[in-house]
Amino acid sequence: MSNFTDEELLQIIKTGESDAVEFKESLSGSARERIREAICAFANDLPDHRKPGLILVGVKDDITLGTTPITDELLRQLADMKTDGNIVPPPSLTVEKRTALYPIEAVQQITRNAVMHRTYEGTNAPVHVYWYNDRIEVLSPAGVFGGITAENFGKPGFVDYRNPNLAEAMRTFELVQRFGVGIRIARRLLAEAGHPEPKFEINNTHASAIIHAK
């Protein structure tokens, strides 16, 4: 995987599984056997791709990132599949650990906040998420509303709901936690991961959030 940049791997995940890419959330259950089967299939290369296959542990089938800790023991178990005698002849196999560029939960909190608080009246514009090398930008068609102003937007203690029914539905389906804490959670997770403070801006027509890389 050293030949792939983080951005390229994220694009592979977004594209989904194929005859050259396999996702496994963890090594539990039958996952080890399925991984060995994938290694054999990649080594045989019946589709004639003539390039290595990828097995990404820690990625769910729905292309979201899981929460399985990628420990040294897990990496050892994967590396041992090359020589434990269950795959003959031994395949060419490289095991590598990659960590996310950004804490995924923080990105989720900010993106879901944008979906919850955007305006759905007078515009069909979507919420945009732009992923650059040095930052993520979230742009939402949601100007100032209620008690939210350009001065207090994104600051602790200032909460209002443009779409209360949507907010309640997202809370019911556990897409958001207790109301009014999403941005606070995102700030904490970003700080813990060593990222700068996110930047929030709002005007009469749009709101934006910028998450900077480390």
C-alpha positions in Angstrom: 0.0 0.0 0.0 3.0 2.3 0.2 2.4 3.0 -3.5 -1.0 4.6 -2.6 -1.5 8.0 -1.2 -4.1 8.5 1.5 -6.3 10.3 -1.0 -6.1 7.4 -3.4 -7.0 4.9 -0.7 -10.0 7.0 0.3 -11.1 7.0 -3.4 -10.7 3.2 -3.5 -12.9 2.9 -0.4 -15.5 5.2 -1.9 -15.6 3.1 -5.1 -16.3 -0.1 -3.0 -15.3 -3.7 -3.2 -14.4 -5.4 -6.5 -12.5 -8.4 -7.7 -9.3 -6.6 -6.6 -10.5 -5.0 -3.4 -11.9 -6.6 -0.3 -13.2 -4.9 2.9 -13.2 -6.5 6.4 -14.4 -4.6 9.4 -12.3 -6.8 11.8 -10.8 -10.3 12.1 -13.7 -11.7 14.1 -15.9 -14.7 13.1 -15.1 -16.1 9.6 -13.2 -13.0 8.5 -9.8 -14.7 8.7 -10.9 -17.5 6.3 -12.5 -15.0 4.0 -9.2 -13.0 4.0 -7.3 -16.1 3.1 -9.7 -16.8 0.2 -9.2 -13.2 -1.0 -5.4 -13.6 -0.9 -5.6 -16.7 -2.9 -7.9 -15.1 -5.5 -5.6 -12.1 -5.8 -2.6 -14.3 -6.2 -4.2 -16.3 -8.9 -5.3 -13.1 -10.7 -7.8 -14.8 -12.9 -9.2 -11.4 -14.2 -5.6 -10.7 -15.3 -5.3 -7.3 -13.6 -1.5 -7.9 -13.3 -1.4 -5.8 -10.2 -1.7 -6.5 -6.4 -5.1 -6.9 -4.7 -6.0 -4.9 -1.6 -7.6 -6.1 1.6 -8.6 -3.2 3.8 -9.2 -4.2 7.4 -11.2 -1.7 9.4 -13.6 -0.8 6.5 -17.2 -1.9 6.6 -19.1 -3.3 3.6 -21.1 -0.1 3.4 -17.7 1.8 2.8 -17.7 3.5 6.2 -14.7 3.2 8.5 -15.1 0.9 11.4 -13.9 1.3 15.0 -11.8 -1.8 15.3 -8.4 -0.9 16.9 -5.6 -1.7 14.4 -3.2 -3.1 17.0 0.3 -4.7 16.6 -1.4 -8.1 17.4 -3.9 -7.7 14.5 -1.0 -6.7 12.1 0.9 -9.8 13.3 -2.0 -12.1 12.6 -2.4 -10.7 9.1 1.3 -11.0 8.4 1.3 -14.6 9.7 -1.2 -15.6 7.0 1.8 -15.6 4.6 3.6 -18.4 6.3 1.1 -20.2 8.6 0.7 -23.1 6.0 -2.9 -22.4 5.2 -2.0 -20.8 1.8 0.2 -22.9 -0.5 2.5 -21.8 -2.0 3.1 -18.8 0.3 1.9 -15.6 -1.4 3.7 -12.3 -1.7 2.1 -10.3 1.1 2.7 -6.9 2.6 0.9 -5.7 5.7 0.8 -1.9 6.4 -1.1 0.3 8.9 -2.6 3.5 7.8 -4.4 6.0 10.1 -7.1 8.4 9.0 -6.0 11.9 8.0 -8.8 13.3 10.1 -10.9 11.9 13.0 -13.8 10.5 11.1 -16.3 11.1 13.9 -15.4 14.8 13.9 -16.0 15.0 10.1 -19.3 13.2 10.6 -20.5 15.5 13.3 -19.8 18.6 11.2 -21.3 17.2 8.0 -24.4 15.9 9.7 -24.8 19.3 11.4 -24.7 20.9 8.0 -27.5 18.5 6.7 -29.6 19.2 9.8 -29.4 22.9 9.8 -29.4 23.7 6.1 -32.4 25.4 4.5 -34.7 23.3 2.4 -36.8 26.2 1.2 -36.2 28.1 -2.0 -33.1 26.1 -3.0 -32.2 22.6 -4.1 -28.5 23.1 -3.6 -26.8 20.2 -1.9 -24.4 20.3 1.1 -20.9 20.2 -0.4 -18.0 18.4 1.2 -14.6 19.2 -0.5 -11.6 17.1 0.6 -8.3 18.8 -0.2 -4.7 17.8 0.6 -4.6 20.3 3.5 -8.2 20.7 4.6 -11.8 19.6 4.4 -14.4 22.3 3.5 -18.1 21.7 4.3 -20.4 24.2 2.6 -24.1 24.3 3.4 -27.0 26.4 2.0 -27.9 27.8 5.4 -27.7 31.4 6.3 -28.3 33.0 9.7 -31.5 31.9 11.4 -33.2 32.3 14.8 -30.7 33.0 17.5 -27.8 32.1 15.3 -25.8 35.1 14.0 -22.6 35.6 12.1 -21.0 36.5 15.5 -22.0 33.4 17.5 -22.2 30.7 14.8 -20.2 27.6 15.8 -19.5 28.9 19.3 -20.4 27.0 22.4 -23.8 27.7 24.0 -25.6 29.0 20.9 -28.2 26.6 19.6 -31.2 26.9 17.4 -33.1 24.6 15.0 -34.2 25.6 11.5 -35.6 22.0 10.9 -36.8 20.7 14.3 -38.5 17.6 12.8 -35.4 16.6 10.9 -33.3 17.2 14.0 -35.6 14.9 16.0 -35.5 12.2 13.3 -31.7 12.3 13.2 -31.5 12.0 16.9 -34.0 9.1 16.9 -31.9 7.2 14.4 -28.7 8.0 16.4 -27.1 10.1 13.6 -26.6 12.8 16.1 -26.3 12.8 19.9 -27.8 15.2 22.4 -28.8 18.4 20.7 -26.3 21.2 20.7 -23.2 19.1 21.3 -22.1 18.1 17.7 -19.7 21.0 17.1 -18.4 20.7 20.7 -17.6 17.0 20.1 -16.0 17.8 16.7 -13.8 20.4 18.3 -12.7 18.0 21.1 -11.9 15.2 18.7 -9.9 17.4 16.4 -7.9 18.9 19.3 -7.2 15.4 20.7 -5.9 14.4 17.2 -3.6 17.4 17.0 -5.6 19.5 14.5 -6.0 23.2 14.6 -9.3 24.7 15.7 -11.9 24.4 12.9 -13.1 27.6 11.3 -16.8 28.4 11.0 -18.3 31.2 8.9 -21.9 32.1 8.1 -23.6 34.8 6.0 -27.1 35.4 4.8 -27.1 32.5 2.3 -24.4 30.0 3.2 -22.6 28.5 6.2 -19.1 26.9 6.0 -16.8 24.8 8.1 -13.1 24.3 7.4 -11.2 21.4 9.1 -7.5 21.9 8.7 -4.9 19.1 8.4 -2.3 18.7 11.1 
